[in-house]
């Protein structure tokens, strides 16, 4: 439940919800220093106005670009939290950006790069601490992501990302389809529901325990 999430995870899921409501990919990211202080937070900006290249407007990259190398915090001891497994571009940016500690809530069966052999080997050699958390956060993230993909399919986008999610996480995909077809996601947006509400409601409707 939302009340049981740490502050760090609440921050990134709130960012993912902002993206979702704006029609962008529902992924949020944030960086905290070694003392747990929030340094930067951001979200995917795929569908926002004024973005020069929306293909590169991923949550992780947007957040990392805000980090300062001349600041009082040490980037190497900071921790990045992300709601979904980074893609190859973002994982490369995280690596080159000297972020040694990464926690992501959900696996991305289509674009995720953390388990690609080349990346895995590099992460091990550089002694990076990259962790998949999973659990209820992963379920909620997958429902939101599938809901986004369903809306994109209606606009003519391909079905491969959703198919990959359906194959590996069928329960989350099935719930997203029900909520999408019933207009629940759009209703939540119109009623300006919070991420706290959406998070707990997704778990309740998914009978997740």
C-alpha positions as CSV (number, residue, x, y, z in Angstrom):
1,X,0.0,0.0,0.0
2,X,1.0,3.6,-0.6
3,X,1.4,4.4,3.1
4,X,4.0,1.6,3.4
5,X,6.3,3.0,0.6
6,X,9.4,4.8,1.5
7,X,9.6,8.5,0.7
8,X,12.0,7.8,-2.2
9,X,9.5,5.5,-3.9
10,X,6.6,7.8,-3.3
11,X,8.6,10.6,-5.1
12,X,9.3,8.5,-8.2
13,X,5.8,7.1,-8.5
14,X,4.4,10.6,-8.2
15,X,6.6,11.6,-11.1
16,X,5.4,8.6,-13.1
17,X,1.8,9.7,-12.4
18,X,2.6,13.2,-13.7
19,X,3.9,11.7,-16.9
20,X,0.9,9.4,-17.2
21,X,-1.6,12.2,-16.9
22,X,0.2,14.1,-19.6
23,X,0.1,11.2,-22.0
24,X,3.8,10.4,-21.7
25,X,5.3,7.1,-20.7
26,X,4.6,6.6,-17.0
27,X,8.1,6.4,-15.6
28,X,9.5,8.6,-12.8
29,X,13.1,8.9,-11.6
30,X,14.9,10.7,-8.7
31,X,18.3,10.9,-7.2
32,X,19.0,11.0,-3.5
33,X,22.3,11.7,-1.7
34,X,23.8,9.2,0.7
35,X,21.8,10.8,3.6
36,X,18.5,10.3,1.8
37,X,18.1,13.9,0.8
38,X,16.3,14.5,-2.5
39,X,18.6,16.0,-5.1
40,X,16.6,15.9,-8.4
41,X,13.4,14.4,-9.6
42,X,11.8,14.1,-13.1
43,X,9.7,12.0,-15.4
44,X,9.3,10.9,-19.0
45,X,8.4,13.9,-21.1
46,X,7.5,12.2,-24.4
47,X,4.2,14.0,-24.9
48,X,5.1,17.4,-23.5
49,X,5.1,20.6,-25.6
50,X,8.5,22.2,-26.4
51,X,10.6,19.1,-26.1
52,X,13.3,19.3,-28.9
53,X,13.7,15.5,-29.2
54,X,11.0,13.5,-27.3
55,X,12.7,10.2,-28.2
56,X,15.4,11.2,-25.7
57,X,13.2,12.7,-23.0
58,X,13.4,9.7,-20.7
59,X,12.9,10.1,-17.0
60,X,16.4,8.9,-16.0
61,X,18.2,11.1,-18.6
62,X,16.1,14.1,-17.7
63,X,17.0,13.7,-14.0
64,X,20.7,13.0,-14.6
65,X,21.1,16.2,-16.8
66,X,20.1,18.2,-13.7
67,X,22.9,16.8,-11.5
68,X,25.9,19.1,-10.9
69,X,29.5,17.9,-10.8
70,X,30.5,20.9,-8.8
71,X,27.8,20.5,-6.1
72,X,28.4,19.5,-2.4
73,X,26.9,16.0,-2.9
74,X,29.0,13.2,-4.3
75,X,27.3,11.7,-7.4
76,X,29.2,8.4,-6.8
77,X,27.5,7.9,-3.4
78,X,24.0,9.0,-4.6
79,X,21.2,6.5,-5.3
80,X,18.9,6.8,-8.3
81,X,15.3,5.4,-7.9
82,X,13.3,4.6,-11.0
83,X,9.9,3.1,-11.4
84,X,10.9,0.9,-14.4
85,X,14.1,-0.8,-15.6
86,X,16.2,1.6,-17.7
87,X,16.6,1.2,-21.4
88,X,20.0,0.9,-23.0
89,X,20.3,4.7,-23.5
90,X,19.4,5.5,-19.9
91,X,21.5,2.7,-18.4
92,X,24.4,3.9,-20.4
93,X,23.8,7.5,-19.2
94,X,23.5,6.2,-15.6
95,X,26.8,4.4,-16.0
96,X,28.7,7.2,-17.7
97,X,27.1,9.7,-15.3
98,X,28.9,8.0,-12.4
99,X,25.8,6.8,-10.6
100,X,26.9,3.7,-8.8
101,X,23.7,2.9,-7.0
102,X,20.4,2.2,-8.8
103,X,17.1,0.8,-7.6
104,X,14.2,0.2,-10.1
105,X,10.7,-1.0,-9.1
106,X,9.8,-3.0,-12.2
107,X,11.3,-5.0,-15.0
108,X,10.8,-3.8,-18.6
109,X,10.4,-6.9,-20.7
110,X,10.6,-5.0,-24.0
111,X,13.1,-2.1,-23.6
112,X,14.9,-3.0,-20.3
113,X,18.7,-3.3,-20.6
114,X,19.9,-4.3,-17.1
115,X,19.9,-7.9,-18.0
116,X,21.6,-7.5,-21.4
117,X,24.9,-9.6,-21.1
118,X,27.1,-6.7,-22.2
119,X,25.6,-4.4,-19.6
120,X,25.6,-7.0,-16.9
121,X,29.3,-7.7,-17.5
122,X,30.1,-4.0,-17.3
123,X,28.1,-3.5,-14.2
124,X,29.9,-6.3,-12.4
125,X,33.3,-5.1,-13.5
126,X,32.7,-1.6,-12.2
127,X,31.1,-2.9,-9.0
128,X,27.9,-1.0,-9.5
129,X,24.9,-1.7,-7.2
130,X,21.9,-2.0,-9.5
131,X,18.8,-3.7,-8.0
132,X,15.3,-4.7,-9.2
133,X,12.9,-4.4,-6.3
134,X,9.7,-6.0,-7.7
135,X,6.7,-6.9,-5.6
136,X,3.6,-4.7,-5.5
137,X,5.5,-1.7,-6.9
138,X,6.3,-3.7,-10.0
139,X,2.6,-4.7,-10.4
140,X,1.4,-1.1,-10.2
141,X,4.1,0.1,-12.6
142,X,3.2,-2.6,-15.1
143,X,-0.5,-1.7,-14.9
144,X,0.3,2.0,-15.6
145,X,2.7,1.1,-18.4
146,X,0.2,-1.2,-20.0
147,X,-2.5,1.4,-19.8
148,X,-0.2,3.9,-21.6
149,X,0.6,1.4,-24.3
150,X,-3.1,0.6,-24.8
151,X,-3.8,4.3,-25.4
152,X,-0.9,4.5,-27.8
153,X,-2.2,1.5,-29.8
154,X,-5.5,3.3,-30.3
155,X,-3.4,6.1,-31.8
156,X,-1.7,3.8,-34.3
157,X,1.4,2.7,-32.4
158,X,2.7,-0.8,-32.6
159,X,1.8,-3.7,-30.2
160,X,5.2,-5.2,-29.4
161,X,5.8,-3.5,-26.1
162,X,2.3,-4.5,-24.8
163,X,2.8,-8.0,-26.1
164,X,6.0,-8.4,-24.3
165,X,4.4,-7.3,-21.0
166,X,1.4,-9.6,-21.6
167,X,3.7,-12.6,-22.1
168,X,5.7,-12.0,-18.9
169,X,3.2,-10.2,-16.7
170,X,-0.3,-11.3,-17.8
171,X,-2.1,-10.3,-14.6
172,X,-1.0,-6.7,-14.8
173,X,-1.7,-6.4,-18.5
174,X,-5.2,-7.9,-18.0
175,X,-6.1,-5.4,-15.3
176,X,-4.8,-2.5,-17.3
177,X,-7.0,-3.7,-20.2
178,X,-10.0,-3.8,-18.0
179,X,-9.4,-0.3,-16.6
180,X,-8.6,1.1,-20.0
181,X,-11.7,-0.3,-21.7
182,X,-13.9,0.9,-18.8
183,X,-12.5,4.4,-19.1
184,X,-11.2,4.3,-15.5
185,X,-7.8,5.8,-16.3
186,X,-9.3,8.7,-18.1
187,X,-11.8,9.2,-15.3
188,X,-9.0,9.3,-12.8
189,X,-7.2,11.9,-14.9
190,X,-10.3,14.1,-15.2
191,X,-11.0,13.8,-11.5
192,X,-7.4,14.7,-10.7
193,X,-6.9,11.6,-8.6
194,X,-3.5,11.4,-6.8
195,X,-0.9,8.7,-7.3
196,X,-1.7,7.6,-3.8
197,X,-5.2,6.9,-4.8
198,X,-4.3,5.2,-8.1
199,X,-1.6,3.1,-6.4
200,X,-3.9,1.7,-3.8
201,X,-6.8,1.3,-6.2
202,X,-4.8,-0.7,-8.6
203,X,-3.7,-3.0,-5.9
204,X,-7.3,-3.4,-4.7
205,X,-8.7,-4.1,-8.1
206,X,-5.9,-6.5,-8.9
207,X,-6.5,-8.3,-5.6
208,X,-2.7,-8.0,-5.0
209,X,-1.4,-9.4,-1.8
